[in-house]
Amino acid sequence: MSRENDKMMSLSGIETATAEPTAENSQSDSPINADVPGATIAATAIARAPEAPDARSESITDRSAVASPESSEPVQSAVLTDAAEAVGSNESAETAETAETMDQLLDQFAVPEPAVAEGEIFDGRVLAVSDAGVVVDVGGKFEGLVPAQEFLDSGSPIRFGEGQTIEVERLHEQRDGYVLLSHVRAHRRRVWENIERSYREHTSMTGRTMERIKGGLVVDLGVRAFLPASQIELRPVHDLEAWKDRDIEVRVLKLNRKRGNIVVSHRAILEEEQKAKREALASTLVEGSVVTGRIKNITDYGVFVDLGGMDGLLHVSDLVWGRVPHPSSVVQSGEEIQVQVLKFDKDKQRISLGRKQLLPDPWATVPERFPVGGRVHGKVVGVTDYGAFVQIEPGVEGLVHVSEMSWSKRIKHPSKIVKVGDEVEVAVLEVKTDLRRISLGLKQTMTDPWEAAAEKYPVGTIITGRVRNLADFGAFVEIEEGMEGLIHISDVSWSERIKHPSEKFKKGDTVQARVLKVDSVNRRLSLGIKQVNDIWANWFAEHKIGEIIKGKVVRTTDFGAFVALTEGIEGLCHVSEIEERKPKGEREKEKAPRGARVSSVLTVGQESEFKILRLEPEQHKISLSYRAAQKQVERQEMESFRSSKSSPNATIGDAILAKRQSS
């Protein structure tokens, strides 16, 4: 029997003796019973106490252990003797002491302590640690034992000492007079209760990462829980080994107690913290404000800055004034910097940041430091199809357009002239501070071949060049680097009618030409090939006005006939110089077209004599007269006839008659 049962049985005996005295005892003539009622009640209680089964020796006095029915009489005698002695000493004092002792016993057992139910978890005090296990006093008037084998099976030694508190669960078994207890089961049940409460209430728990397994880590919460790799941090974690043997705060995501499965997350806690920080930051963030952040990540196009709950993008173009090869050359990861909020989109939670806006703007004094027309030195920092960017100081760049790189017009790509990293001297052509643009020129720092073109290539000079390009109206010939001249299609040949320059030239041909005109202002040079062999100049030198020459009609028009005088040289005989002049009346009667009147006298292929009426060497024009030539021929024949016949009175008719007779 347990101690609790012992107490209950003792209390039952006392109450019975007190409440229901027997008739024999009440009618006794003993002087003790008559004069000391308290002593009689005590004696009666002690005498009846053995009636309670399995009672232990917790007697009111220190005399005897347990009274059985066989030995009740000696016990009663001893007690009565003691009572008589007590009465003899002080009757009133003994009566009060006996009443007080009875009250204490009644108070102690008035509410019996309940026995601990099986399966209940409670805390007990360690009484002793032995080879059998841990002896525990659980306050229920009984002692329990946590077997040592339980600690061995769990893989941990006994860590409890005498006087310490241990959490246990009562089992239904007993061993060696002890009630068996389990610390492991109690601890496990308590852990599961805490985990379930955390899962229901969405609270956090602290555990320790134990080992790495496929897909994540094992976390010790008192029981094994699975922490997926995707739930460790806000960003993917690649090195799981670095997270081993750490105390970590987690949130229970999934729970299946029947199978013993627990899935936890550390990321959920971080997301909640980040959300709270983000909301707090969003309420105070305004465009134009200056904030402090820490560089979180660096990319090719910019830097992500952690502002404390939200990340903002600091684009590479807003990092510093000027070109940056890579953001890592200006800032480092983890560095704390001040930035300005350029734009904040609350709906999309996007923040654009700027750092150069907090630095002095070098463009503020560009017009004063780099005036138009001045020359500066710079470094080529970029080359494109349309030009090259030159940095003339940190934060200030200008563009050298491809057309401003060389006086030559045949540059295929700027990379043929400059490359990134080249140190060059350039001229400032234009400054637009509002647009933050500077136009630069590279060829302006070189000698312009057109400035001395008129002196170097005066009109009439024969040059040699290479055909660079062909157009419908002529061919472009490069005389030297940066200088080209045009051979017009009309200046190719004196006699041939050329429809396209490709009939005479192709790219790359070397030709000789004569300089016809130089326009340095407009950068134009007129050349001619046919002028290299100037047959007109020779012809004009050999002939004069009034001379009779022979020619062949090559074509006729309404206004006259073109006559070939020699190879490449033609003259024009106007219709008025072809037929005889008639009186006005006769001319009005003749209504024939001009073309018919021309062809009636001169036909294509006909050779005749013509008189030179006018010469225009500069224009290469020769005016001829068929009618005047015929009259002059007649006069010459008349004079010759007169001189041969010695007849100064001979008429034209005589001369014509003589000519016919001779023929």
C-alpha positions in Angstrom: 0.0 0.0 0.0 1.1 3.5 -0.7 1.7 6.2 1.9 -1.5 7.9 0.8 -3.5 4.9 1.6 -1.8 4.6 5.0 -2.8 8.2 5.8 -6.3 7.7 4.7 -6.7 4.5 6.8 -5.3 6.2 9.9 -7.6 9.2 9.4 -10.5 6.9 9.1 -9.8 5.2 12.4 -9.4 8.5 14.2 -12.7 9.8 12.8 -14.5 6.6 13.7 -13.2 6.6 17.2 -14.1 10.2 17.8 -17.5 10.3 16.1 -18.9 6.9 17.3 -17.8 5.9 20.8 -19.0 2.5 22.0 -21.5 2.1 24.9 -18.9 0.1 26.9 -16.4 2.9 26.8 -19.0 5.5 27.5 -20.3 3.8 30.6 -16.9 2.9 32.1 -16.4 3.8 35.7 -12.6 4.4 35.2 -11.6 7.6 36.8 -9.6 8.5 33.7 -12.7 8.2 31.5 -14.7 10.2 33.9 -12.3 13.0 34.7 -10.3 13.2 31.4 -12.5 13.1 28.5 -9.8 14.0 26.0 -7.6 11.2 27.1 -10.4 8.8 26.8 -11.0 9.8 23.2 -7.3 9.6 22.3 -7.0 6.2 23.9 -10.1 4.9 22.1 -8.7 6.2 18.7 -5.4 4.5 19.2 -7.1 1.3 20.2 -9.2 1.2 17.1 -6.5 2.3 14.7 -5.4 -1.3 14.0 -8.8 -2.1 12.5 -7.7 -0.2 9.4 -6.1 -2.8 7.1 -2.4 -2.4 6.1 -1.8 0.6 8.5 1.8 1.7 9.0 3.4 2.7 12.3 2.6 6.4 12.1 1.3 6.5 15.6 0.6 9.7 17.6 3.1 8.6 20.1 6.6 7.2 19.7 5.8 4.0 21.6 4.6 1.3 19.4 4.6 0.7 15.6 1.3 -1.0 14.6 -1.3 -2.4 17.1 -2.9 -5.7 16.3 -6.0 -7.1 17.9 -3.8 -9.6 19.8 -1.7 -6.9 21.5 -4.2 -4.2 21.9 -4.5 -4.6 25.7 -0.8 -3.9 26.6 -0.8 -0.9 24.3 -3.9 0.4 25.8 -2.4 0.0 29.3 0.7 1.9 28.4 -1.2 4.7 26.8 -3.6 4.9 29.7 -0.6 5.0 32.2 0.9 7.9 30.2 -2.4 9.6 30.2 -2.8 9.2 33.9 0.7 10.7 34.5 -0.2 13.6 32.2 -3.4 14.2 34.0 -1.7 14.1 37.3 0.8 16.8 36.3 -1.6 19.3 34.8 -5.2 18.4 33.9 -6.1 21.5 32.1 -2.9 21.8 30.1 -3.1 18.3 28.8 -6.7 18.7 27.7 -5.7 21.8 25.5 -2.6 20.0 24.0 -4.6 17.0 23.0 -7.3 19.1 21.3 -4.6 21.0 19.4 -2.9 17.8 18.2 -6.2 16.5 16.9 -6.9 19.7 15.0 -3.5 19.5 13.3 -4.2 16.0 12.2 -7.6 16.8 10.9 -6.3 19.8 9.0 -3.5 17.7 7.4 -5.8 15.1 6.1 -8.9 17.1 5.6 -8.3 17.2 1.7 -6.6 14.0 0.7 -3.8 14.5 -2.0 -4.9 12.9 -5.3 -2.9 10.2 -6.8 -1.1 10.9 -10.1 -2.9 9.3 -13.0 -1.1 7.2 -15.5 0.2 9.0 -18.6 0.2 12.4 -16.8 3.2 14.6 -17.1 4.5 16.3 -13.9 7.7 17.5 -12.3 9.4 15.6 -9.6 12.5 15.9 -7.3 15.4 13.6 -7.7 16.0 11.7 -4.5 18.9 9.6 -5.6 20.7 8.3 -8.7 21.7 4.6 -8.7 22.6 1.9 -11.2 19.0 1.1 -11.5 18.1 4.7 -12.5 16.8 7.9 -11.1 14.6 7.8 -7.9 12.1 10.6 -8.1 9.8 12.0 -5.4 6.7 13.3 -7.2 5.0 14.7 -4.1 2.2 12.1 -4.2 3.5 10.2 -1.1 5.2 7.7 -3.4 8.5 7.4 -5.1 9.1 6.6 -8.7 12.0 5.3 -10.8 13.2 6.4 -14.2 15.1 3.3 -15.4 18.8 3.9 -16.4 18.1 1.9 -19.6 15.9 4.7 -20.9 18.9 7.1 -20.8 21.1 4.5 -22.5 18.5 3.9 -25.3 18.2 7.6 -26.0 22.0 7.9 -26.4 22.5 10.4 -23.6 24.0 9.9 -20.1 22.1 10.7 -16.9 22.6 14.4 -16.3 20.4 14.7 -13.2 21.6 14.9 -9.6 20.1 14.7 -6.1 17.7 17.7 -5.5 17.2 18.6 -9.2 13.8 18.8 -10.8 13.0 16.3 -13.6 10.0 16.1 -15.9 8.5 12.6 -16.0 5.4 10.7 -17.2 3.9 8.0 -15.0 3.7 4.5 -16.6 1.4 1.7 -15.7 4.2 -0.6 -14.5 6.0 -1.0 -11.2 9.4 -2.4 -10.3 11.1 -3.2 -7.0 8.4 -1.3 -5.1 8.7 1.8 -7.3 6.3 3.2 -9.8 8.0 3.3 -13.2 8.4 6.8 -14.7 9.7 8.0 -18.2 11.6 11.1 -18.7 12.0 10.7 -22.4 8.3 10.2 -23.1 7.5 13.2 -20.9 10.0 15.3 -22.7 8.9 14.1 -26.1 5.2 14.8 -25.3 6.1 18.2 -24.0 8.1 19.0 -27.2 5.2 17.9 -29.4 2.8 20.0 -27.4 5.1 23.0 -27.9 5.4 22.3 -31.6 1.7 21.9 -32.1 1.1 25.1 -30.2 3.6 27.0 -32.3 2.0 25.6 -35.5 -1.5 26.7 -34.4 -0.5 30.1 -33.1 2.1 30.8 -35.9 4.8 31.5 -33.4 8.5 30.9 -33.8 10.7 28.2 -32.2 14.5 27.9 -31.8 16.3 24.8 -32.9 19.8 23.7 -33.8 20.8 22.5 -37.3 22.3 19.0 -36.9 23.2 17.6 -40.3 22.8 18.1 -44.0 20.5 15.8 -46.0 19.2 15.8 -49.5 17.3 19.0 -50.2 18.0 20.7 -46.9 19.0 20.4 -43.2 17.8 18.6 -40.1 16.9 20.9 -37.2 16.7 19.6 -33.7 13.5 21.0 -31.9 13.6 18.2 -29.4 12.5 16.1 -32.3 14.0 16.0 -35.8 12.5 18.5 -38.2 13.2 19.1 -41.9 14.4 22.6 -43.1 14.3 22.7 -47.0 17.2 24.6 -48.6 14.6 27.0 -50.2 13.3 27.9 -46.8 16.7 28.9 -45.2 17.2 32.4 -46.7 15.4 34.9 -48.9 17.9 34.1 -51.6 19.0 30.6 -52.7 21.6 29.1 -50.4 24.3 27.0 -52.2 26.6 26.1 -49.3 24.5 24.2 -46.8 27.6 23.0 -44.9 28.1 26.6 -43.6 24.7 26.4 -41.9 25.4 23.3 -39.8 25.7 23.5 -36.0 23.8 26.8 -35.8 21.0 27.9 -33.5 18.3 29.1 -35.8 14.8 30.5 -35.4 12.1 28.7 -37.4 8.4 28.6 -38.1 6.5 25.3 -38.4 5.0 25.0 -41.9 3.7 21.4 -42.0 3.0 19.0 -39.1 2.1 15.3 -39.1 2.4 13.9 -35.6 1.2 10.5 -36.5 4.1 10.1 -39.0 6.5 12.3 -37.0 7.0 14.7 -39.9 7.8 18.3 -39.3 8.7 20.9 -42.0 10.0 24.3 -40.8 11.1 27.5 -42.4 13.5 30.3 -41.4 12.7 32.2 -44.6 9.1 32.8 -43.4 10.4 34.7 -40.4 12.7 36.7 -42.5 9.9 37.6 -44.9 7.7 38.8 -42.1 10.5 40.9 -40.8 11.2 42.2 -44.2 7.6 43.0 -44.8 7.4 44.9 -41.6 10.5 46.9 -42.4 9.2 47.5 -46.0 5.9 48.9 -44.7 7.7 51.1 -42.2 10.1 52.3 -44.9 7.4 52.9 -47.5 5.5 55.1 -45.2 8.5 57.5 -44.8 10.1 57.2 -48.3 9.6 60.2 -50.7 11.2 61.1 -54.0 14.1 63.4 -53.6 15.0 62.3 -50.1 18.5 61.3 -49.1 18.8 57.9 -47.4 21.6 55.6 -46.2 21.8 52.0 -47.4 24.2 49.1 -47.7 25.3 47.6 -51.0 23.7 44.2 -51.3 24.6 43.0 -54.8 26.6 44.3 -57.7 25.7 43.6 -61.4 27.0 44.8 -64.7 24.1 47.3 -65.1 24.1 48.7 -61.5 24.0 48.2 -57.8 21.2 46.9 -55.5 21.2 48.8 -52.2 19.4 47.6 -49.1 17.6 50.5 -47.5 16.4 48.5 -44.5 13.4 46.3 -45.7 13.5 47.3 -49.4 16.1 47.1 -52.1 16.6 50.0 -54.5 18.5 49.9 -57.9 21.4 52.3 -58.3 21.9 52.3 -62.1 25.5 52.4 -63.4 24.7 55.7 -65.2 23.6 57.3 -61.8 26.6 56.0 -59.9 29.1 58.8 -60.7 29.4 61.6 -63.2 31.0 60.0 -66.2 31.5 56.6 -67.7 32.1 53.6 -65.4 33.6 50.4 -66.8 32.0 48.3 -64.1 30.2 49.3 -60.8 32.7 47.2 -58.8 35.4 49.7 -59.8 33.5 52.4 -57.8 31.8 50.6 -54.9 32.2 47.4 -53.0 29.7 44.8 -51.7 28.7 45.6 -48.1 29.7 49.2 -48.3 27.4 51.8 -46.7 26.6 54.7 -49.0 24.3 57.7 -49.2 21.9 57.8 -52.1 19.0 60.0 -53.3 15.6 58.6 -54.1 15.0 59.4 -57.8 11.7 57.5 -58.3 9.5 55.4 -56.0 6.7 53.2 -57.4 4.6 52.1 -54.4 2.5 49.7 -56.4 5.4 47.8 -57.9 7.6 48.4 -54.9 10.4 49.7 -57.1 12.9 52.3 -56.1 15.4 54.1 -58.4 18.4 55.6 -56.7 21.1 58.0 -57.6 24.5 58.7 -56.1 26.0 61.2 -58.6 23.2 63.6 -57.8 24.8 64.1 -54.4 28.2 64.9 -56.0 29.3 68.2 -57.7 28.1 68.5 -61.3 31.1 68.9 -63.6 28.8 70.2 -66.4 28.0 73.3 -64.5 31.2 75.1 -65.6 31.8 73.3 -68.9 31.2 76.3 -71.2 33.8 78.4 -69.2 36.4 75.6 -69.0 36.0 74.3 -72.6 35.1 77.1 -74.9 34.1 76.5 -78.5 37.2 76.6 -80.8 39.6 75.5 -78.1 41.6 72.3 -78.1 41.7 69.8 -75.3 43.3 66.4 -74.7 41.1 63.4 -73.8 40.9 59.6 -73.8 38.8 57.5 -76.1 36.3 55.6 -73.9 33.9 54.2 -76.5 33.7 53.6 -80.2 30.4 53.2 -82.2 29.4 53.0 -85.8 28.8 56.7 -85.9 31.7 58.0 -83.9 33.9 57.9 -80.8 33.3 59.2 -77.3 36.2 61.0 -75.7 36.4 61.8 -72.0 38.0 65.2 -71.6 37.7 65.0 -67.7 36.0 62.7 -65.2 32.2 63.1 -65.8 32.5 65.0 -69.1 32.5 63.2 -72.4 32.1 64.5 -76.0 31.4 62.9 -79.3 33.7 62.9 -82.3 31.4 62.2 -85.2 32.8 60.0 -87.9 32.5 62.9 -90.3 34.8 64.9 -88.0 37.6 62.4 -87.8 39.4 62.9 -91.1 39.3 65.2 -94.1 38.9 62.1 -96.2 35.4 61.0 -97.1 36.2 57.3 -97.4 36.3 56.3 -93.7 34.4 53.0 -93.3 34.4 52.8 -89.5 35.7 55.0 -86.7 37.7 52.0 -85.4 40.0 52.5 -88.4 41.0 55.9 -86.9 40.9 55.4 -83.1 40.4 52.7 -80.5 39.4 52.6 -76.9 42.2 53.9 -74.6 43.8 56.2 -77.2 45.0 59.6 -76.0 43.9 62.2 -78.6 43.8 65.9 -79.1 40.4 67.3 -80.2 38.8 70.6 -80.9 35.6 71.8 -79.2 33.0 72.4 -82.0 29.8 72.9 -80.0 28.7 72.9 -76.3 25.1 72.2 -75.2 25.0 72.3 -71.5 21.2 71.8 -71.2 21.6 68.5 -73.1 24.9 67.7 -71.6 26.5 67.3 -75.0 29.8 68.4 -76.5 30.6 68.0 -80.1 34.3 67.4 -80.8 36.4 67.3 -83.9 39.6 65.3 -84.6 40.4 66.4 -88.1 40.3 70.1 -87.0 43.6 69.4 -85.2 45.1 68.3 -88.5 46.2 70.4 -91.6 43.2 71.0 -94.0 44.4 70.2 -97.5 41.8 72.5 -98.9 43.3 75.6 -97.4 46.2 75.4 -99.8 44.4 73.7 -102.7 44.3 76.9 -104.9 48.0 77.4 -104.5 48.9 73.8 -104.8 46.7 73.0 -107.7 46.1 76.1 -109.8 43.8 76.0 -112.8 45.4 74.2 -115.8 47.6 71.9 -113.6 47.6 68.3 -114.7 47.2 65.9 -111.8 47.2 62.1 -111.4 44.6 60.5 -109.2 42.6 57.3 -108.5 39.0 56.8 -109.2 37.2 56.3 -105.9 33.5 56.5 -106.8 31.2 56.7 -109.8 28.0 58.6 -110.1 25.5 59.2 -113.0 27.0 62.6 -113.7 30.7 61.8 -113.4 33.6 60.2 -111.6 35.2 61.2 -108.3 39.0 61.1 -108.3 41.1 61.3 -105.1 44.1 63.6 -105.6 45.5 63.2 -102.1 44.3 62.2 -98.6 41.2 64.2 -97.9 40.8 65.8 -101.3 38.8 64.6 -104.2 37.8 66.2 -107.6 34.9 65.5 -110.0 35.3 64.7 -113.6 32.0 65.6 -115.2 30.7 63.3 -117.9 30.9 66.2 -120.4 34.6 66.6 -119.7 35.6 63.1 -120.5 35.8 63.3 -124.4 35.7 66.0 -127.0 34.0 63.8 -129.6 32.3 60.8 -127.9 28.9 61.1 -126.5 29.1 59.2 -123.2 25.9 58.3 -121.3 27.5 57.0 -118.1 31.1 57.3 -116.7 31.3 53.5 -116.3 31.7 53.4 -120.1 35.2 54.9 -119.6 36.1 54.3 -115.9 35.9 51.7 -113.1 36.9 52.1 -109.4 40.6 52.0 -108.8 41.6 53.3 -112.2 44.5 55.8 -112.3 43.8 58.7 -114.6 45.3 62.0 -115.6 43.2 65.1 -115.6 43.5 68.8 -115.8 42.3 71.1 -113.0 39.5 73.2 -114.4 38.2 75.0 -111.3 39.1 75.2 -107.5 36.5 76.2 -104.9 38.3 76.0 -101.5 35.3 77.4 -99.6 32.9 74.8 -100.8 35.6 72.2 -101.0 35.1 71.4 -104.7 37.5 70.7 -107.5 36.5 70.3 -111.1 38.7 68.1 -113.3 38.7 67.2 -117.0 40.3 64.5 -119.0 39.6 65.8 -122.5 41.3 69.0 -121.5 44.6 67.2 -121.0 45.0 67.1 -124.9 43.3 70.5 -125.8 42.8 70.3 -129.5 40.6 73.4 -129.4 43.5 75.6 -128.3 45.7 74.3 -131.1 42.9 74.8 -133.6 42.1 78.3 -132.5 45.8 79.1 -132.8 45.9 78.0 -136.4 42.7 79.6 -137.7 41.2 83.1 -137.8 38.0 84.9 -138.7 37.2 85.2 -142.4 39.1 82.1 -143.3 37.5 79.7 -145.8 37.7 76.1 -144.5 36.4 72.8 -145.5 34.0 70.8 -143.3 31.6 67.8 -143.3 28.0 68.1 -142.2 27.5 65.7 -139.4 23.9 66.5 -138.4 21.2 69.1 -139.1 18.7 70.8 -137.0 15.9 73.4 -137.4 18.3 76.1 -136.6 21.3 75.0 -138.7 23.9 72.3 -139.4 26.8 71.1 -137.3 30.0 70.8 -139.4 33.0 68.7 -138.4 36.1 70.8 -139.1 38.6 68.2 -137.7 38.5 65.3 -135.3 36.8 66.4 -132.1 36.1 70.0 -133.4 32.7 71.1 -134.7 31.3 74.4 -135.9 27.7 75.6 -136.3 26.4 77.0 -139.6 23.1 78.8 -138.7 20.1 78.5 -141.0 20.5 82.2 -141.8 24.0 81.6 -143.2 23.0 78.7 -145.4 20.6 80.0 -148.2 20.6 83.2 -150.2 18.8 86.0 -148.7 15.6 86.8 -150.6 13.4 89.8 -150.7 10.8 90.0 -147.9 7.9 89.3 -150.3 9.4 86.2 -151.7 10.3 84.9 -148.2 6.7 85.3 -147.1 5.5 83.3 -150.0 7.8 80.4 -149.0 6.3 78.7 -146.0 8.7 75.7 -145.9 9.9 74.7 -142.4 13.4 75.7 -141.3 14.6 72.1 -141.2 13.5 71.5 -144.7 15.2 74.7 -145.8 18.4 73.5 -144.2 18.4 70.0 -145.6 17.5 71.3 -149.0 20.9 73.0 -149.2 23.1 70.9 -146.8 22.8 67.2 -146.2 24.5 65.0 -143.7 27.8 63.7 -145.1 28.1 66.6 -147.5 31.5 68.3 -147.7 31.5 72.0 -148.4 33.4 75.1 -147.8 32.5 77.4 -144.9 33.6 80.8 -143.9 34.6 81.5 -140.3 32.4 84.3 -139.0 33.2 84.2 -135.2 35.6 82.4 -132.8 35.0 82.0 -129.1 38.0 80.1 -127.6 36.8 80.1 -124.0 33.4 78.7 -125.0 34.8 76.5 -127.7 32.4 77.9 -130.2 32.9 78.4 -134.0 30.3 80.2 -136.1 30.4 79.3 -139.8 28.6 80.6 -143.0 27.9 78.5 -146.0 26.5 81.4 -148.0 29.4 83.7 -147.4 31.8 81.0 -148.4 30.1 80.4 -151.6 30.1 84.2 -152.5 33.7 84.4 -151.6 34.5 81.5 -153.8 32.6 83.1 -156.7 34.5 86.3 -156.2 37.8 84.5 -156.2 36.9 82.6 -159.3 35.8 85.8 -161.0 39.1 87.5 -160.2 41.0 84.5 -161.4 39.0 84.4 -164.6 39.6 88.1 -165.3 43.2 87.9 -164.7 43.6 84.8 -167.0 41.7 86.4 -169.9 43.1 89.7 -169.5 39.6 90.9 -169.7 38.8 93.3 -166.9 35.3 93.7 -168.2 34.4 90.0 -168.0 31.2 89.3 -166.1 30.1 86.6 -163.7 28.2 85.0 -166.5 31.3 84.8 -168.6 33.1 83.1 -165.8 30.3 80.6 -165.2 30.2 79.8 -169.0 33.9 79.3 -169.0 33.7 77.0 -166.0 31.1 74.9 -167.7 33.0 74.6 -170.9 36.1 73.6 -169.0 34.2 70.9 -167.1 
